[in-house]
Amino acid sequence: MRHIKDSFPKESFPDLLVGMDALDDAAVWRISEDLAIILTLDFFTPVVDDPYQYGAIAAANALSDVYAMGGDVRLALNICGFPPSLPVEVTAEILRGGADTVIRAGGVIAGGHTVDDDEPKYGLVVMGTIHPNRVLTNAGARPGDVLFLTKPLGVGIITTVLKAGEAHPSHVKAAIDAMLTLNKDAADVFREGDINGLTDVTGYALLGHGMEMAENSGVRLRFFADTIPFLPGAEEYADMWLFPGGTCNNERTFQDRITFDDDIPDEKRQLLYTPETSGGLLAAVPSGQTEKILALARGRGVDMWEVGEVVSGSGIEVVKNR
């Protein structure tokens, strides 16, 4: 990645407002003084059994990067890898789930590309739009900001237990409902408020994406373990130590820059390293704007949890409570 980045020095491309050097959620290219495009892509293997839900979740996950930059979804292209033996009715349901989700977002699917693959893979290339001066990134957090999260954690561990056939149906339903929820309304809340930094919580988990925000902003994030919300069943499965492999990968990548209070159990620490799919938004909000943000959230029916604060320093610390 560094070799590729070096081939496109930022000073040579002044209209590339957000690129590979930023470790952000999507790329942003300025078209004119009042218009920029946001471009992202994401795809993955099935996380649920139902093909329609799989397509819808994969689409919601891909769209989230546009919302994490503060933009509006406009256009999407399908990315498909399907086994030739997969019944056409199944592939049609996957694509229908993705299309319906893009429609809910106010966008349109204009095509795509399909290849043969041994395991189903589906996702989207997504284009959004935004005013160049209104781009939200993960680099704006400032000491004194309050950290808000808009979805409970736990999707990663619940879908892992689902694949093993051990997940309770009510836990699965709550996880699916969370993954199907677009971040559109939450993004609208943050755009109407005066916030400093924004990202979404997906494969790198809360701590990984939090670390990207901390490093890009030159600050330290302090999370309050007791205020972080979890989906029903997530902590139960954590007690059974049923974590996906991505948990260990994230821990190895980020643990040197993260500290925990001694009284935070290992199971909760691991949950904070566990990958999420179509997770919520993590926002850094100036303390003077928190009441406005919460009022906007209530008005739009958006869930919002205060999960931490931004302080001077570097890295992340997880304390038991505020």
JORA-V272207 format. One record per backbone hydrogen bond with DSSP energy under -1.0 kcal/mol. NH is the residue of the N-H (numbers start at 1). CO is the residue of the C=O. E is the energy in kcal/mol with one decimal. If there is no record, write none. Layout:
((NH	CO	E) (NH	CO	E))
This chain:
((5	1	-2.8) (6	2	-2.5) (7	4	-1.0) (8	5	-1.6) (12	9	-1.7) (13	10	-1.5) (16	13	-1.9) (17	15	-1.4) (17	28	-1.4) (18	28	-1.5) (22	19	-1.6) (27	39	-2.4) (28	18	-2.0) (29	37	-2.6) (30	15	-3.1) (31	35	-2.5) (32	35	-2.3) (36	130	-2.4) (37	29	-2.9) (38	128	-2.8) (39	27	-2.5) (40	126	-2.1) (42	124	-2.0) (44	122	-1.9) (54	50	-2.3) (55	51	-2.3) (56	52	-2.4) (57	53	-2.9) (58	54	-2.6) (59	55	-2.0) (60	56	-2.5) (61	57	-2.4) (62	58	-1.9) (63	59	-2.8) (64	60	-1.3) (65	62	-1.0) (66	63	-1.2) (67	63	-1.3) (68	64	-2.4) (70	67	-1.5) (71	66	-2.4) (72	129	-2.1) (74	127	-2.5) (75	127	-2.1) (76	108	-2.1) (77	125	-2.4) (78	111	-2.8) (79	123	-2.4) (80	113	-2.4) (81	121	-2.9) (82	115	-1.9) (86	83	-1.9) (91	87	-1.8) (92	88	-2.4) (93	89	-1.5) (94	90	-2.1) (95	91	-2.4) (96	92	-2.3) (97	93	-2.4) (98	94	-1.9) (99	95	-2.6) (100	96	-2.8) (101	97	-1.5) (102	98	-2.1) (103	99	-2.3) (104	100	-2.1) (105	101	-1.4) (106	103	-1.6) (107	102	-2.6) (108	74	-1.2) (110	76	-2.4) (113	78	-1.9) (115	80	-2.0) (117	82	-1.1) (121	81	-2.5) (122	44	-2.0) (123	79	-1.7) (124	42	-2.0) (125	77	-2.5) (126	40	-3.0) (127	75	-3.4) (128	38	-2.8) (129	72	-2.0) (130	36	-2.1) (134	131	-2.3) (136	69	-2.6) (144	310	-3.0) (145	142	-2.3) (146	285	-3.5) (147	308	-2.3) (148	283	-2.3) (149	305	-2.5) (150	281	-1.4) (153	229	-2.5) (158	154	-2.1) (159	155	-2.7) (160	156	-1.4) (161	157	-2.1) (162	158	-2.2) (163	159	-1.9) (164	160	-1.0) (165	162	-1.9) (166	161	-2.3) (172	168	-2.1) (173	169	-2.6) (174	170	-1.9) (175	171	-2.0) (176	172	-2.8) (177	173	-2.7) (178	174	-1.9) (179	175	-2.3) (180	176	-2.4) (187	183	-2.6) (188	184	-2.3) (189	185	-1.9) (190	186	-2.0) (191	187	-2.3) (192	188	-2.0) (193	189	-1.7) (196	284	-2.6) (197	284	-1.4) (198	137	-2.4) (199	282	-1.7) (201	280	-2.7) (205	202	-2.1) (207	272	-1.9) (208	204	-1.4) (209	205	-2.4) (210	206	-2.0) (211	207	-2.0) (212	208	-1.9) (213	209	-1.8) (214	210	-2.7) (215	211	-2.9) (216	212	-2.5) (217	213	-1.9) (218	214	-1.2) (219	214	-2.2) (220	311	-2.6) (221	315	-2.0) (222	309	-3.0) (223	317	-2.4) (224	307	-2.7) (225	319	-3.5) (226	320	-2.7) (227	224	-1.6) (231	153	-3.1) (234	231	-1.8) (237	233	-2.6) (238	234	-1.9) (239	235	-2.0) (241	238	-1.5) (242	237	-1.9) (247	244	-1.5) (249	245	-1.5) (250	246	-2.4) (251	247	-2.3) (252	248	-2.6) (253	249	-1.8) (254	250	-2.3) (255	251	-2.5) (257	254	-2.0) (258	255	-1.5) (259	316	-2.0) (261	318	-2.3) (264	261	-1.7) (269	265	-1.9) (270	266	-2.4) (271	267	-1.8) (272	268	-1.6) (273	270	-1.0) (276	202	-2.4) (282	199	-3.1) (283	148	-2.6) (284	197	-2.6) (285	146	-3.1) (289	286	-2.5) (293	289	-2.5) (294	290	-2.7) (295	291	-2.2) (296	292	-2.4) (297	293	-2.5) (298	294	-2.3) (299	295	-2.1) (300	296	-1.4) (302	297	-2.8) (305	149	-2.6) (307	147	-2.4) (308	147	-1.0) (309	222	-2.4) (310	145	-2.4) (311	220	-3.0) (316	257	-2.2) (317	221	-2.5) (318	259	-2.8) (319	223	-2.7))
